[in-house]
C-alpha cells in the first residue's frame, strides 16, 4: 500500500476559458469543408 505523505500539491483552480468565435464555429464548418473538398476532388478526377 502507498502512504499518503500529505505533500501533494492541491489541484489548481481551473481558469475560466472563453472559447474564441472561431473555436465555436469550427465544428459546424468542418462537415461543410469536407463536402466542398469531396466535391472539388470529384469534379477534378471523375468529371461530376
MODELLER restraints for C-alpha pairs under 7 A, 6 or more apart:
rsr = mdl.restraints
at = mdl.atoms
rsr.add(forms.Gaussian(group=physical.xy_distance, feature=features.Distance(at['CA:42:A'], at['CA:48:A']), mean=5.98, stdev=0.5))
